[in-house]
Amino acid sequence: MRIFSSKLTRSWYSVFALLWIVMIGMQWVSYTEPVWFQETTALVAVTLIGVAISEIIFPFRTVFRLFIKLILIGFILYYVLSFYGIFIPDGTLSENLADFLAILNPYLWFSLSTWVMMECILRLVTDARRVLLFLAMNIIALGILDSFTPAVLWKEIAWIVFAGMAWLVCLHLRKFQLKYPQGWKRLRRDPFKIIANVIVIFSLIIVAGVNMPTVPPILMDPYTAWVQYRGDVLPTGTSQDGENGASPNSESGYSREDNQLGGGFNYDYSPVMTINTTERSYWRGETRDEYSGTGWQEPSSSRRSFDGVNIGSELDNGGAASQGNTREVTQTVTMLNETVYPVLFGAYAINEVTSIDGESEANTLLWKSGQAELHWDGNRNTAFPRTYTIRSEVPLVPVEALMLKTYDELYGAGDVNPDYLQVPNHFPERVTQLAEEITAGAEYPYEKVGLLQDYLTTNFSYTNNPDLSLKQSKDFVEGFLFEVREGYCDYFSTSLVMMARSLDIPARWVKGYAPGQASYGDGAMLSQENGETPSMSYTVTNADAHSWAEVYFGEEYGWIPVEATPGFNMPLLTDTQDRDQVETPEEEEEIQPEETPEPENNANEPSFTVSPVIVWAAVSVLIAWVGYILWRNRYSLHFYVLRLRLGKPLTPEQKVVVETERWIRTVRRKGLRRDQHETLRESVTRWEQEAPQVANELAELLKQFEMARYSPDHVQEDAWQRVQDIARQMKKRLKSARG
């Protein structure tokens, strides 16, 4: 124990330096949360913390510590991979060991890389200049990522600045300890002075930073200036309804990055495709089922199961489609731009590919049965299809029967894929509570989903540029439901999916396109004359990019799309619809952004805001600090007030008289009374008999007073301070005597 305690005593700086290094490292972990899988992010975070703790608590030589850390890395890998279900020990020791070693790639390299970087930082960043260089590298790197990716990293940068300042303070104190060991011993006896000064400095920085006015950038960054000089559009990486996690100036279009939802967009009406069909529908693209807290993760390689596609052959939906009545719908899609998409679009659920560019072979297509997605194999040297014809089996939803199905009737067999019930480890509890409150009066799953849908469409407003300055929560859904309360389709669809999952109702997120602008297709008049449903032509633009929810209602009913975005109308077929009546094309009302001038400083961009708790704590510290300064200098302030009254500074003898009056009031409160006819000498003589324990102090105070009154020339400038010290000592003696 002596070895351990002595090591910790000598290495206080190392302990704090590790704390700041871990804090900086965790900001990079925060950046990777929406990019990596949860298990990878958790592995790096636990490795970071584990290596730091082992560096602190094991006072051995470097070689022995490295060996201990290697064992620790193995334990961390085992624990994290077991926790996330990647490794499940279910055999003998040798079999489990073989299985564990087989699945270590690539997780082992993430953990080892984190360890190596920690060791390098500990050995290289050893003085103030290197600390500043290390901080600058981190801040510049995060600044670049904040500027050129959808990530918003101001909070992470602020924490790095905080950790860096604290690191430099610790480094300064360490140098002081080594250079002035005796002075360090004195500081150790009263560490509150150091801690208080550091806290006050940080509080001043926080309060000043929060109250600084917002100033627009004076200079444009070189990359943006170069792009605008060329006349190009900044590559912002658009999303549903033009959603983008970082810039409110992105353009609407099909989403390519779903792991960082939020932000704003402008409408882009450039055409995407025309679809000739007999049924108005949403044109489905891809689904997502793993919610990270900030968006939707791409499925891992182990979950990407594709089948080949034969033109003219029926596609296997893997039980995802309804087993009840369906309506066959044929769609001919013609692409109107040169964009390459990862999927082919169509009404749910695609059942057959009839032709691709007029060909009868489709070796560039892949089918993902569980999600009913028709993917295009971009690895082959072939162009994206310009036109294709597909056939879908659109379910006729038996609403009246489905409304009365209980949870056990729909999911009693227990065959629900857990991927569609997934919620993050730290999913906000108040989102679940809200979902339970909304559906408290409902008994059946279909009814609960309907109540969630009604709540979202009636209590929140649609906008393409939500005010994200209101957002405080890290979770995308929580921030929308309780803080921002406005947004576009990504906000509504994601919230519906996650609230349904919080009620144990399986759901998933879908992205694609809304129906678009309808017009009569070729042969429409002839179809009407024959009493058939006319063929319609739908023109789809980037402004029609959309996302919605799909809810699973058991094997009998399959996946049913649900629209939660205000102003959008999901074209669902029910088994009670009169299909003999010819429907005229219905133009969908487009929700347009309000014509408001765009502020120069991009006020709609996500901004880093300091928690009110931190701000009020900093304000409280400053108020306490100001109060302490006033209390500490209360005597000087009293003399200053007297100076204002007299119109001139007090002489040393006048200050002694003032302090004498003060200590006389003190002894009066302690029970030592003074009669009106008594001189101070007579009173002191009597007090010495009544309180002999303070006789020496009383005699000295009387001496100082008489010198000031009768021999002012002999009074020193600091005599009043001596009177204060003697009076303070007397007060302590009186208090201890009465206690």
Secondary structure, 3 states (H helix, E strand, C coil): CHHHHHHHHHCHHHHHHHHHHHHHHHHHHHHHCCCCCHHHHHHHHHHHHHHHHHHHHCCCCHHHHHHHHHHHHHHHHHHHHHHCCCCCCCCCHHHHHHHHHHCCCCHHHHHHHHHHHHHHHHHHCCCHHHHHHHHHHHHHHHHHHHHHCCCCCHHHHHHHHHHHHHHHHHHHHHHHHHHCHHHHHHHHHCCHHHHHHHHHHHHHHHHHHHCCCCCCCCCCCHHHHHHHHHCCCCCCCCCHHHCCCCCCCEECCCCCCCCCCCCCEECCCCEEEEEEECCCCCEEEEEECCECCCCECCCCHHHCCCEECCCCCECCCCCCCCCCCEEEEEEEEEECCCCCCCEECECCCEEEEEEECCECCCCCEEEECCCCEEEECCCCCCCCCCEEEEEEEEEEECHHHHCCCCHHHHHCCCCCCHHHHCCCCCCCHHHHHHHHHHCCCCCCHHHHHHHHHHHHHHHCEECCCCCHHHCCCCCHHHHHHHHHCEECHHHHHHHHHHHHHHCCCCEEEEEEECCCEEEECCCHHHHHHCCCCCCEEEEEEHHHEEEEEEEECHHHHCEEEECCCCCCCCCCEECCCCCCCCCCCCCCCCCCCCCCCCCCCCCCCCCCCCCHHHHHHHHHHHHHHHHHHHHHCHHHHHHHHHHHHHCCCCCHHHHHHHHHHHHHHHHHHCCCCCCCCCCHHHHHHHHHHHCHHHHHHHHHHHHHHHHHHHCHHHCCCCHHHHHHHHHHHHHHHHHHHHC
